[in-house]
Amino acid sequence: MDLEDCYRLLGLRSGASFADIKASYRRLAQQYHPDINPDDTKAKDKFIVVTEAYKLLLQKIPQQETAQPSDNSPVVEHQPTRATRPQTATKEKVKEKAKPPSFSEKEKVKEKAKPPSFSEIEQRLKWKTYEQLQQFLKEKRFPQAISLAEALAQRLPEDAEVRQWQAIAYQIWGRALIAEKQPLKARIYLKKALKTDPDNKSLSDEIQRDLQMLENMF
């Protein structure tokens, strides 16, 4: 597997930034994770390939993005040795250590003791809900998973990751309904998945294939 293949598997253009690579892998890993698709061997294979591509890019990208020191880097002045360092400097250090904490340092201590902000609470809720969502999908408790995803989307309507989780939950239930020979209901949830996360090309391609399979089967 060369670098071009790695970028392609992650749905990226060659030379994408480390941040884009990480975000794309995270999105695809959530979509194809075996815990979410326990009976889907294709999803498992896709998860393995995407993970291998991500690992290979991780080995290469840091080398490309490492900044080289410029000629204008500040020159560090030579520090006097212990034998030549003036005694006054040592006394100054002792005084600094003995100094009581300043007002700004006290404020920092207070800041650490402050309760978490609203956004921090929302983030904790988001990831706790994600763990519960994965568990519901793994146990094939699809109605509970859908209700959970929709409730989180209502609370965090601008969060792209939450929209993606909701769309994937719709798609997984749609596939389960196909297996249960409920084509009308399956089509409803597959189209809901498309509408929820329309910019996710990888997910859209998969759902189009699911819809085509649905047409061929029924």
Beta strands, then each sheet from edge to edge (+ up, - down):
end
